[in-house]
Amino acid sequence: MVVLKRPAVLITLVLLIVAAPASAYQESSSVTLEINPNAELLGVVYYLAFGNDTFVVDRGDYIREVEAYFGEYRNSKVVSIIQDYFSNARSISERDYYLMMLEYYLLLCSEPPELKPLTDLDYPWFEEVFLPALRSFAEDTNFMEFYRSHQNYYEEDLSIYRRALSLLPPDDFMAEQAGVSNVRYVFLHPYLVAVHGHSFSPELNGITYWGAGGMIPLVRRIPQRTFWSYKTARDTMFGLPLNRDVINSSYLDELIYLGFIYHELGHDATMPALNTNLRDYEYLQDAIEEDMPYLARYDMHFWNPAGMIYEGFADAWEDYALSHVDGNYSLLAMYMQKAWGEFWMESLLYSLQDCALGVSAGSYPNLTACVPEALESLKKLASPENVSIVYENEVPVTPLRAFDRAAQTGRVIIVYGTQNPDKSGVEYDKATAEMIAENLRKFYSQWPGHVEVLVKADREVTKEDLKENLVLIGGPVANALVKSFEGQFPFKFVQVTGDWKLAYACDISNNCTTYRPVFFTITNESVKRSTYLLTDNASVILTVRNPFNPENYVTWIAGENRELTRLYTNPTYYLSSYEVYDGKEIQIGFYVQPLSS
């Protein structure tokens, strides 16, 4: 969810909004929602250029109909132009950014086939090269006929978006809590291609239009956990596959969308006060980059030296808004943001809450006016001298941190077990380890240094290996190294009436001082704060600091059987200290393990 700085062209979007297509849903007199035809036209051309790549969403029959309708135009001039445009992107993250910017400029044009710029965009390549070719493509293919005849496909996404808007209507909430008036809200959503979400706030004759373009930003900042979001989510940082730890929850779908909506509105409300000078606050982001430099390389929000400060304010407003609908989900979102390195989130959330209360009481005219005080509160939370200590005490241990650490050390060892009396089980776990290794090698492909990803049997691990960043595969019966580490983990497998079940170790050994997790359980109907319960058919992924070298980490992936162990073959995008999945619900938790130094 990136903030785009485009002062020269903001006014033009209003003209587009005022003349919104007939296909748009008017949620209220001041809220509009649609699958935008310009964004969908871009999606079709992108698909013709690159096929089912990382950014194309699996839309089933819709893709087949796109192929049938537009396939003969694959050699169109605009297709080669867009292929050349993306050839300049050196990584998937840069491709993500290029796609977002191209969609943004298209939102500043009238509907196909005219695609008339509504102002001087000051972007010669777009106006003189890309747009004429795209206009010809839209005319030759009669694109709008295809778009209008496929509204039934767009309805699923739009219905989730509409229900999310109805949970907390932005026109009412922003007026009451942020002091926003004379604003109209518009949300322009792509369908075929995953465009990175972004905000905008154009003005015309004293009226401001706020909203969002693009879609929910993928698996890394907000890991998807529902069947619907699994279908639409993409890893647009590495192109890695997603694991199938998902539930069928329309309620969670709506909360995910609601968070996206208010994150972008948070940018609109706080940007004017943040655009002055954030140089004095860059040390806060530096603390994240010192711990997770690889994250700072592949996440575009770090490409600005204070980009995560902008994100922090938008995240805090998102969490505050969500707390009015589901306090547990709001808290869960805050801990996930902390796991991305935003150690200031809890403090900033309370600061913006105080701002909103002040707005309601008339102490501030609007949210923007009290942002400077909230910004100043960050210095009170952490000074340049103690920021690393505060960071360690706030940011949970996670697989994300573990795999970033391995990029720095240049080595990660994946260990499978050889103790299973069933030799086919040993071979199965070895194959699982190789799958994980393949995904990790792809994950490290954007790191400038070499990262050695080794796969070893438990009996091959040396004393020096024990100090490295480790990934342990399987349970204690199959993997001797897991058995030796078991006392370090907050979970363990126990036998109950002959069956293996995963249990919280604190309940068994009373070892409650090492880990004090904040627990969440996500079901089809709710997000609950609950302690861990014994469960069947469990798969687990967790990370702890390595007791042999606390600057490194141990990540454990296991299941009650070999098939369940294989659930987490891509372990790179987890923003909780642990996750337990049993096919019906997801239990996750967060704990910190500060370095003694």
C-alpha positions in Angstrom: 0.0 0.0 0.0 2.2 2.7 -1.4 1.6 6.5 -1.2 2.2 8.0 -4.6 3.5 11.5 -4.7 2.1 13.2 -7.8 1.4 16.9 -7.2 1.3 17.8 -10.8 -1.5 15.5 -11.8 -3.8 15.1 -8.7 -6.5 17.4 -10.0 -7.2 15.3 -13.1 -8.5 12.3 -11.3 -11.5 14.4 -10.1 -12.6 14.9 -13.7 -12.5 11.1 -14.2 -14.5 10.5 -11.0 -17.1 13.1 -11.8 -17.7 11.3 -15.0 -17.7 7.8 -13.5 -18.8 5.0 -15.8 -22.3 3.7 -15.7 -21.0 0.4 -14.4 -19.8 2.0 -11.1 -21.7 1.2 -7.9 -22.9 4.3 -6.1 -22.8 3.1 -2.5 -24.0 6.4 -1.2 -24.1 10.0 -2.4 -20.4 10.3 -1.7 -19.0 6.7 -2.1 -18.4 5.1 -5.5 -16.9 1.6 -6.2 -16.1 -0.1 -9.5 -13.9 -2.5 -11.4 -12.3 0.2 -13.4 -12.3 -0.3 -17.2 -9.0 1.4 -17.7 -7.3 -0.9 -15.1 -9.0 -3.9 -16.7 -7.8 -2.9 -20.1 -4.3 -2.8 -18.8 -4.8 -6.2 -17.3 -5.8 -7.7 -20.6 -2.8 -6.3 -22.4 -0.5 -7.4 -19.6 -1.9 -10.9 -19.9 -1.3 -11.0 -23.6 2.2 -9.8 -23.1 3.2 -12.2 -20.3 0.6 -14.9 -19.9 -0.2 -16.4 -16.5 2.8 -14.8 -14.7 3.1 -13.7 -11.0 0.7 -10.7 -11.4 -2.1 -12.4 -13.2 -4.9 -13.5 -10.8 -6.4 -17.0 -11.3 -9.9 -16.1 -12.5 -10.8 -19.4 -14.1 -13.3 -19.1 -16.9 -12.7 -15.4 -17.2 -9.1 -15.9 -18.3 -10.2 -18.5 -20.9 -12.7 -15.9 -22.2 -10.0 -13.2 -22.3 -7.9 -15.6 -24.3 -10.7 -16.5 -26.7 -11.7 -12.8 -27.2 -8.3 -11.1 -27.3 -5.9 -13.9 -28.2 -5.7 -13.0 -31.9 -4.4 -9.6 -30.9 -1.3 -10.9 -29.1 0.9 -9.3 -31.8 -0.6 -5.9 -31.3 1.8 -3.0 -31.1 0.8 -2.2 -27.5 1.8 -5.7 -26.4 5.4 -5.3 -27.6 5.5 -1.8 -26.1 4.5 -3.1 -22.7 6.9 -5.9 -22.9 9.7 -3.4 -23.6 8.5 -1.2 -20.7 8.7 -4.0 -18.1 12.1 -5.2 -19.4 13.6 -2.3 -17.4 12.4 -3.8 -14.1 15.3 -5.7 -12.5 13.3 -7.6 -9.9 9.7 -8.6 -9.2 9.4 -5.8 -6.7 10.4 -3.3 -9.3 7.9 -4.9 -11.7 5.3 -4.4 -9.1 6.1 -0.7 -8.9 6.2 -0.3 -12.7 2.7 -1.9 -13.0 1.3 0.3 -10.2 2.6 3.5 -11.9 1.2 2.5 -15.3 -2.2 1.8 -13.8 -2.1 5.1 -11.9 -1.6 7.1 -15.1 -4.4 5.2 -16.8 -6.8 6.2 -14.0 -6.1 9.8 -15.2 -7.7 9.1 -18.6 -11.2 8.9 -19.8 -12.8 5.5 -20.6 -11.7 3.3 -23.5 -11.5 3.6 -26.4 -11.0 7.4 -26.2 -8.5 7.2 -23.3 -8.1 11.0 -23.4 -5.7 12.4 -20.8 -7.7 14.8 -18.7 -4.7 17.0 -18.1 -1.1 17.4 -19.1 0.4 14.3 -17.5 4.0 15.5 -18.2 4.9 11.9 -19.1 5.9 11.9 -22.8 6.4 8.2 -23.2 3.0 7.4 -21.8 1.1 10.1 -23.8 3.0 9.8 -27.1 4.0 6.1 -27.2 1.9 3.9 -24.9 -1.5 5.6 -25.0 -1.9 5.8 -28.8 -1.1 2.1 -29.1 -3.5 1.2 -26.2 -6.2 3.4 -27.8 -5.9 1.5 -31.1 -6.0 -1.8 -29.2 -9.2 -0.8 -27.4 -10.8 0.3 -30.7 -9.7 -2.7 -32.7 -10.9 -5.2 -30.1 -14.1 -3.3 -29.0 -12.8 -3.7 -25.5 -15.8 -1.9 -23.8 -18.2 -4.5 -25.3 -16.1 -7.2 -23.5 -16.0 -5.2 -20.3 -19.7 -4.5 -20.2 -20.6 -8.1 -21.0 -18.5 -9.5 -18.1 -19.9 -7.5 -15.2 -21.2 -10.8 -13.6 -17.6 -11.9 -13.1 -16.7 -8.8 -11.3 -19.5 -9.1 -8.8 -17.8 -11.4 -6.3 -15.0 -9.0 -5.6 -17.3 -6.0 -5.7 -19.7 -7.7 -3.3 -16.9 -8.3 -0.7 -15.7 -4.7 -1.2 -19.3 -3.4 -0.7 -19.9 -5.4 2.4 -16.6 -4.2 3.8 -17.7 -0.6 3.1 -21.0 -1.2 4.9 -19.2 -2.4 8.0 -17.8 1.1 8.6 -19.0 3.6 5.9 -16.0 5.8 5.2 -18.1 9.0 4.7 -19.6 8.8 8.1 -16.6 7.5 10.0 -14.1 9.9 8.5 -16.4 12.8 9.3 -17.0 11.8 12.9 -13.5 10.5 13.8 -11.1 12.4 11.5 -13.0 15.7 11.0 -13.2 15.2 7.2 -15.8 17.2 5.4 -16.7 17.9 1.7 -15.0 14.7 0.6 -16.2 12.1 -1.9 -14.8 8.6 -1.8 -14.0 6.5 -4.9 -12.5 3.0 -5.0 -11.2 1.8 -8.4 -10.4 -1.9 -8.3 -8.6 -4.1 -10.9 -9.7 -7.6 -11.6 -7.4 -9.6 -13.9 -4.0 -8.3 -12.7 -2.8 -7.7 -9.2 -1.9 -4.0 -9.0 -0.3 -2.8 -5.8 -2.8 -0.8 -3.7 -2.3 3.0 -3.6 -4.1 6.1 -2.3 -4.9 9.4 -3.9 -6.5 12.7 -2.8 -7.2 15.0 -5.7 -9.1 18.4 -5.3 -11.4 20.4 -7.4 -13.2 23.6 -6.5 -12.6 23.0 -2.8 -13.9 19.4 -2.9 -11.5 16.5 -2.2 -11.8 13.0 -3.5 -10.2 10.2 -1.5 -10.0 6.5 -2.1 -7.8 3.7 -3.5 -6.6 2.2 -6.7 -5.1 -1.3 -7.0 -5.9 -4.2 -4.7 -5.0 -5.6 -1.4 -1.2 -5.8 -1.2 -0.5 -9.4 -1.4 0.8 -12.0 1.0 3.8 -10.4 2.7 2.4 -7.4 4.6 -1.0 -9.0 5.1 -0.8 -12.7 4.7 -4.0 -14.0 3.2 -5.9 -16.6 5.2 -9.2 -17.3 3.3 -10.1 -19.3 0.3 -11.1 -16.2 -1.6 -8.0 -14.3 -0.8 -5.9 -17.3 -1.6 -7.4 -17.2 -5.1 -6.7 -13.5 -5.6 -3.4 -13.0 -3.6 0.0 -13.0 -5.3 3.5 -12.9 -4.0 4.6 -9.9 -6.1 8.0 -9.7 -4.4 9.3 -13.1 -5.3 6.6 -15.0 -7.3 6.7 -17.8 -4.8 3.7 -20.2 -4.4 1.3 -19.8 -1.5 0.6 -22.4 1.2 -2.9 -23.7 1.6 -3.4 -22.8 5.2 -6.8 -21.1 4.6 -10.3 -21.2 5.9 -13.7 -20.3 4.3 -14.5 -17.0 6.0 -16.5 -14.3 4.3 -16.2 -12.3 7.5 -12.4 -12.3 7.4 -12.5 -11.4 3.7 -14.5 -8.3 4.6 -12.1 -7.4 7.4 -9.1 -7.7 5.1 -10.7 -5.4 2.6 -11.8 -3.0 5.4 -8.3 -2.7 6.6 -7.1 -1.9 3.0 -9.7 0.8 2.7 -8.8 2.6 5.9 -5.1 2.2 5.4 -5.4 4.2 2.2 -7.7 6.7 3.8 -5.1 7.0 6.6 -2.6 8.1 4.0 -5.0 10.7 2.7 -5.6 12.1 6.2 -2.0 12.1 7.4 0.1 12.9 4.3 -0.3 16.7 4.4 1.3 16.8 7.8 4.0 14.2 7.1 5.2 15.7 3.8 7.1 18.6 5.5 10.3 17.0 6.9 10.8 13.5 8.2 14.6 13.6 8.2 14.7 13.7 12.0 12.7 10.4 12.1 14.7 8.3 9.6 16.6 6.6 12.5 13.3 4.8 13.3 13.3 3.1 9.9 17.0 2.5 10.1 16.4 0.2 13.1 14.3 -2.0 10.9 16.8 -2.0 8.1 19.6 -2.9 10.5 17.8 -6.0 11.6 16.2 -6.9 8.3 18.2 -5.4 5.4 16.8 -7.9 2.9 13.3 -6.8 3.7 14.4 -3.2 3.1 15.7 -4.2 -0.3 12.6 -6.0 -1.7 9.8 -4.0 0.0 9.3 -0.7 -2.0 8.1 1.1 1.1 11.8 1.2 2.3 13.0 2.8 -0.9 12.2 6.2 0.6 14.4 6.8 3.8 11.2 7.5 5.8 8.7 5.4 3.8 7.8 3.2 6.7 6.9 6.3 8.8 4.2 7.1 6.2 3.1 3.4 6.3 3.1 3.5 10.1 0.6 6.3 10.2 -1.7 4.6 7.6 -1.4 1.3 9.5 -2.3 3.0 12.8 -5.4 4.6 11.3 -6.3 1.3 9.8 -6.0 -0.4 13.2 -8.0 2.4 14.9 -10.8 2.0 12.3 -10.9 -1.8 12.6 -11.2 -1.5 16.4 -14.7 -0.1 15.8 -15.7 -3.4 14.1 -13.6 -6.1 15.6 -11.1 -5.3 18.4 -9.4 -8.7 18.2 -8.7 -8.4 14.5 -7.4 -4.9 15.0 -5.0 -6.2 17.6 -4.0 -9.0 15.3 -3.3 -6.5 12.5 -1.1 -4.4 14.8 1.0 -7.4 15.8 1.5 -8.3 12.2 2.6 -4.8 11.5 5.1 -5.0 14.4 6.4 -8.2 12.8 7.1 -6.2 9.6 9.5 -4.2 11.8 7.0 -1.4 12.8 8.0 -1.5 16.5 6.2 1.8 17.1 2.7 0.5 16.1 1.1 0.2 19.6 2.3 3.7 20.7 1.3 5.3 17.4 -2.2 3.6 17.5 -2.8 5.1 20.9 -1.6 8.5 19.7 -4.0 8.5 16.7 -6.8 7.3 19.0 -6.1 10.4 21.2 -6.2 12.5 18.0 -9.6 11.1 17.0 -10.9 11.7 20.5 -9.6 15.3 20.3 -11.2 15.8 16.9 -14.5 14.6 18.3 -14.2 16.9 21.3 -13.3 19.9 19.1 -9.7 20.1 20.3 -8.5 19.7 16.7 -10.2 20.6 13.5 -9.2 17.3 11.9 -6.8 14.4 12.1 -4.1 16.2 10.0 -3.8 18.9 12.6 -2.8 16.6 15.4 -0.4 14.4 13.3 2.7 16.5 14.4 2.0 15.6 18.0 1.7 12.0 17.2 4.9 12.1 15.2 6.7 13.7 18.1 5.4 10.9 20.4 7.6 8.5 18.4 10.7 10.3 19.7 9.5 9.8 23.2 9.0 6.1 22.5 12.5 5.6 21.1 15.5 8.0 20.8 18.4 7.4 18.5 20.4 6.1 21.5 17.9 3.4 22.6 16.0 2.7 19.4 17.6 -0.8 19.0 16.6 -1.8 22.5 13.0 -0.7 22.0 13.0 -2.5 18.7 14.1 -5.8 20.3 11.5 -5.5 23.0 8.6 -4.8 20.6 9.2 -6.8 17.4 8.3 -10.5 17.7 10.6 -13.3 16.6 9.2 -14.7 13.2 10.2 -16.8 10.2 10.4 -13.4 8.3 13.2 -12.3 10.6 14.9 -15.7 10.5 15.2 -15.8 6.8 16.3 -12.2 6.6 19.0 -13.1 9.1 20.1 -16.0 6.9 20.6 -13.6 4.0 23.0 -11.7 6.1 25.0 -14.7 7.3 24.9 -16.3 3.9 23.9 -19.7 5.1 20.7 -21.6 6.1 20.6 -25.4 6.8 17.4 -27.4 6.3 17.5 -30.6 8.4 15.3 -33.6 7.8 15.0 -36.6 10.1 16.3 -40.1 9.6 14.8 -41.8 12.7 11.5 -42.8 11.2 11.5 -46.7 11.1 9.5 -46.3 7.9 12.1 -45.5 5.3 9.6 -44.1 2.9 8.8 -41.5 5.6 12.5 -40.5 5.6 12.5 -40.1 1.9 9.2 -38.1 2.0 10.6 -35.7 4.6 13.8 -35.3 2.6 11.7 -34.4 -0.5 9.9 -31.9 1.6 13.2 -30.4 2.7 14.2 -30.1 -0.9 11.0 -28.3 -1.8 11.6 -25.8 1.0 15.2 -25.4 -0.2 14.1 -24.7 -3.8 11.7 -21.9 -2.5 14.4 -20.4 -0.3 16.8 -20.3 -3.2 14.3 -18.4 -5.2 13.6 -16.2 -2.2 17.3 -15.2 -2.0 17.6 -14.5 -5.7 17.3 -10.7 -5.2 19.9 -10.6 -2.5 23.3 -9.2 -3.8 25.3 -11.8 -1.9 25.3 -15.5 -2.2 23.2 -17.5 0.3 24.0 -21.1 0.6 20.9 -23.2 1.2 21.9 -26.7 2.4 19.8 -29.8 3.0 21.2 -32.2 5.6 20.1 -35.3 7.4 19.9 -35.0 11.2 22.8 -37.4 11.6 25.0 -35.2 9.4 24.7 -32.0 11.4 27.9 -30.8 13.1 28.4 -28.7 16.2 29.2 -25.8 14.0 26.1 -26.3 12.0 24.0 -26.0 15.2 25.0 -22.3 15.4 23.6 -21.5 12.0 20.1 -20.5 10.9 18.3 -23.8 10.9 15.0 -25.1 9.5 14.0 -28.4 11.1 11.6 -30.7 9.3 9.3 -33.2 11.0 8.5 -34.2 14.6 10.7 -35.5 17.4 10.2 -39.1 16.6 11.4 -38.7 13.0 14.0 -36.0 13.5 16.7 -36.4 16.2 17.6 -32.7 16.1 14.0 -31.7 16.8 14.0 -34.0 19.8 17.1 -32.2 21.2 15.6 -28.8 20.6 12.1 -29.6 21.8 12.6 -28.0 25.2 13.3 -24.7 23.4 9.9 -24.7 21.5 6.6 -23.4 22.9 4.9 -26.5 21.4 5.5 -30.2 21.5 3.8 -33.3 20.2 2.3 -35.6 22.8 0.6 -38.9 22.6 -3.1 -39.1 23.6 -4.8 -42.5 23.4 -2.2 -43.6 20.9 -2.5 -40.6 18.6 0.0 -37.7 18.3 -1.4 -34.3 19.0 0.2 -30.9 19.2 0.1 -29.2 22.5 1.3 -25.9 24.1 4.4 -26.8 26.0 3.6 -24.3 28.8 0.6 -26.4 29.7 2.8 -29.5 29.9 6.1 -28.5 31.4 4.9 -25.3 33.0 7.7 -23.5 31.1 5.7 -20.2 31.0 8.5 -17.8 31.6 10.4 -18.2 28.3 7.4 -17.6 26.0 4.5 -15.3 26.8 2.6 -15.4 23.5 -0.2 -13.2 22.5 -2.7 -15.8 21.2 -5.3 -15.5 18.4 -7.6 -18.1 16.9 -9.1 -17.4 13.5 -12.3 -19.3 12.7 -14.8 -19.1 9.9 -16.9 -16.8 12.0 -14.6 -14.8 14.2 -11.1 -13.8 15.5 -10.8 -14.8 19.1 -8.2 -14.1 21.8 -7.7 -17.6 23.1 -5.1 -19.8 24.7 -3.9 -22.8 22.7 -5.9 -26.0 22.8 -4.8 -29.5 21.9 -5.8 -30.1 18.3 -6.0 -32.9 15.8 -4.5 -32.9 12.2 -2.2 -30.1 13.1 0.6 -28.5 11.1 3.0 -26.1 12.8 5.5 -23.5 11.7 7.4 -21.6 14.5 10.6 -19.7 15.0 12.8 -19.2 18.1 16.2 -17.8 18.6 18.9 -20.4 18.3 20.1 -21.3 21.8 23.6 -22.1 20.4 23.9 -18.6 18.8 21.0 -16.2 19.7 21.7 -13.9 16.8 20.5 -16.7 14.6 17.2 -18.6 14.5 15.7 -22.0 14.4 12.5 -22.5 12.4 10.5 -25.7 13.0 8.1 -27.1 10.4 6.1 -30.2 11.4 2.8 -32.0 11.2 1.1 -34.9 12.8 2.0 -36.9 9.7 4.3 -36.5 6.8 1.6 -35.0 4.5 0.8 -32.3 7.2 4.4 -31.5 7.5 4.5 -30.6 3.8 1.9 -27.8 4.2 4.6 -25.1 4.8 6.9 -25.7 1.8 7.1 -21.9 1.4 7.9 -20.6 4.9 9.1 -17.1 3.9 6.0 -14.9 4.5 4.9 -15.6 8.0 4.4 -12.6 10.3 3.7 -14.4 13.5 6.0 -16.3 15.8 4.1 -19.4 15.2 1.1 -20.7 13.3 -0.9 -23.9 13.9 -3.3 -25.0 11.3 -5.7 -28.0 11.5 -7.9 -27.5 8.4 -10.7 -25.8 10.4 -9.1 -22.9 12.2 -5.8 -21.1 12.4 -4.1 -20.4 15.7 -1.2 -17.9 15.7 0.8 -16.1 18.3 3.5 -13.6 18.9 6.4 -13.5 21.4 9.6 -11.5 21.7 13.0 -12.8 22.5 15.3 -9.8 22.9 19.0 -10.3 22.6 20.7 -10.0 26.0 23.0 -7.4 24.5 
